[in-house]
Amino acid sequence: MGLTVNVAAQPKGAIYPSLEGKRVVVTGGGSGIGAGLVEAFVGQGAEVHFLDVLETESRALADSLGQATIPPRFHAVDLRDPAAIAAFFRSIGPVDVLVNNAGNDDRHTLAEVTPAYFDDRIAVNLRHMLFCAQAVVEGMKAAGGGAIINFGSISWHLGLPDLVLYETAKAGIEGMTRGLARELGGFGIRVTCITPGNVRTPRQMKWYTPEGEAEIVAQQCLKGRIEPRDVAALVLFLASDDARFCTGHEYWIDAGWR
């Protein structure tokens, strides 16, 4: 009989002194994995700025963390707008850690794809990552280094159905990560990619019946559900100085699904 991971347990996470006081930007930070990332960086004493278009959820998250040593700041930014991206980064100054988490996995068939929908999905899932990275690079160069962490997905590795544009974007993120790591490594800037499996978030639970969820767990080596805090633990490590020689690669957190 296989061991089932106790997902109700709250593991005592690591504290990274190198993250204290660092300016961290998390895109798509208002809900799901992004909210877990915001909470985790706030817990490290970082100065966290998070971007989202979900204002109600985002303001509730910021309020819930309002008593932190450095409360997070929410910014309503539509990442499909490169001018809005540039204006946001000018407004906050140099950034130490950029976490490109934002994305949207709306289902679609090939027959439903139009040129306008293609452009919108690429803007939502890929293009903003490049322009966010572009916006932080000069500040990181001046500081002698920094960390850019992009979010990929297991979906295109598995070839999941009804996600062709999402999977196209997520495959591109891995290529972009490697290209940026090579271009920016000489300045001490590390660029990595997180590849999550199926993470238990309210949005993901919309797509799965209990039977479908059990099927995914059955295919994993570890028989438990990945939570946002598990993903955040990996992101914290890659953002910290402990990962000073980690760059140019994907780091998987999928419980051994693939």
N, C-alpha and C positions, 0 to 999 in steps of 0.2 A: 504494500500500500504506500502511495507517495505521500510525502509530507506537504501539508497545506500551510502556507505562510499565514501567520496571524496578522491580517491587515488592520485589525483594530488596535494593535500595539502601537505605541508612540515611541519610536526609537529616539534615544538621546543623540541629537545631531552634533556635528563638529562645530567649533567656533574658530573662525579664521581671522586672526588679528590683522592681517593685511587688508581685509575688507572694511575695517572700521573707518568711518569718515569718508569713504570713497564715494564719488558721484556715480550713480548707477542709473541707467535708463532701461526700462522694460517696456517693449511695445506689446499691445494687446494685454495689458496687465489688469484689466478690470474683472476678469472672471476666469474660471477653469485653471489651466496650468499657469497662466499669467498671474492670477491672483496668488497662487502658491509661491511663485517666484518673488512677488512683491513682499509678501509676509516673511519669506526666508531672508531676503537681503535687509529688511528692516530689523530683523532679529540679530543681524550681524553688526548693527550700528552704522549701516551705510546711509548715505543721503539718496533716497530713492525717488525718481521721477517716473511715472508710468503714463502711457498714452493709450487711449481707447476712444471708441465712438459710443460705447455703452455708458451713458452718463449716470443713470440711476445706480447700476451695479458698482461703478467705479467710485462714486461719491460715498456709497455705503461702505466700501472697503477702506477708503481713506479715513472715514470717521471711526471705523472699528479699530484702527491703528493710531488714532490721534494721541494716545498717551505714550507712544514710543519715545525714546530718547531723541530721535530725529524722525518726526512723522513723515510719511510719504506724501508726495504732491501729485495730484491727478491733473492731467492736461488733456482736454478734448481736442484731438487732432485726427483728421481723416488722412490716413497714410496713403491714400490714392492720390493725394495732392502734393507733388514734390515741393512746391513753394511753401506750403504749410509746414512740411518737414524741416526745410531750411530755416524758416522763421522760428520754429520751436527751439532748435539747437542753438541758434544765435542768442535766444533769450536766456538760456541757462548757463552758457559758458562751457568750458572744457569738460569732457566726460572721461571717466576712468574705465567704466565697463558698459558696453552696449549689449543688451540681450534682444535680438531680433526674434521675438516669439509670435507676433501677430500673424494670423492666417484664418482662412475660412474654408471648410471642407464641404460646402454645399454639394449635394449629389446632382448629377446631370448625365444624360446620355449623349453620345456622339451626335445624334440627329438634332438635339436641342441646341448645339453650340452655334452661335452666330459670331461674326467678327467683333461686334461690340461686347458680347459676353466673354469672348476670349480675352480681349484687352482688359476688361474689368477684373477677371480672375487672376491674370498675371500681375496686375497692379496690386491686388489684394494679397497675393501669396508670395510674390517674388520681388517685384521692382522696388518696393519701398525698402527692402533690406539693403540693396545696393546704395540707395541714396541716404539712408541713415548712416551706413558705414562711411560713405563719402563725407558726411557732415562732421563726424567725430575724429577723422584721421589727423587733421592738422593739430588739434589739441593734444592728441595722444603722442604725436611726434615730438611736440614741444616738451611733453612730460617725460619723454624717454621710454614710453611704452604704454600698453593698455591691452584690454581683452575685448574681442568681439565674438559673441556666441550666437550662432544662427540655429534656428529650429528646422530640421528636416522632418521626415516621416517614414515610417515603415511601409506605408501604403504602396508606394511605387515599387518597392522591393518585392512585395507580395503580388502586385498586379491586381489590387482589389477593384471590384466593379463600380461603374458609375462615378468615377473620380478622375477621368483622363486629364482634365486641365489642372486639377490639384496635384496630381502625380507628376505631370510635366513640370510644374513649378517647383515641386519638392526635389525632383531630380536635379533641376538647375541650381538649387541652393547648395547642393554638395559640390558641384563644379565651381560655383562662385566662391565657396569657402576655400577650396584649394588654391584658386587663382589669387585671392586676396592674401592668403597666408604667405604665398611666395612673394608677392609684391610688397608686402608690409613688414615682413620678418626682419629686414635689415634695420628697421626703426624700433624693434622691440615690441611690436604689436602682434599679439597672438590671435588667430582666427580659427575657431573650431565649430563643429556642428553637432547638435544633439539629435539623435534619431530615436524618438519614443515609440514604444509599441502602443497598445490600446490602454489609455489612461482613463481611470474612472472620473469623469467630470459630468456635470448635468447635461452638457451638450451631447457628449458621446452616448449617454444613456438614452437619448432620444432615438438613436438608431438601432438599439439592440433589445430584443426580448430577453427574458431570463435564460431561455434556451440558447440564444445566440451568444450571450455572455459566457455561459458555461462551455460552449464550443471553443471559444477563444482560449479560456483558461486551460482546457484540455490539451490544446496544442502547445502551451507554454511548458518549459522545463520546470519552472517554479509555479506551483499551483495557488496563486493568489492574485489579487488585483492591484495593479500599479496605481498609486495615488499621486496627486500633484506634488506632495512633499517629497516623494521618492525622486521625482525628476529634479526638484529644486536642490536636493542634496548633491546631485551630480553637477548642476550648474554652478553652485557655490564653489565647489572644488576647482572647476575649470576657470572661474573668475579670479580665484585667489593666486597668490604668489607661489603656493605649493605646486601649481600646475605650470611653472615657468617654462618648461620645455615641452609643453603640449600645444601643438598647433598643426593646422593643415589636415586634420582627420575628423572622422565621424566617431562619436561615442554613443554606443547603443544602451538603451534602457528599455528592454522589451520582455523581461523575464524568460528569455530564451525562446521567444515565439518563432523567430525566423531561423 
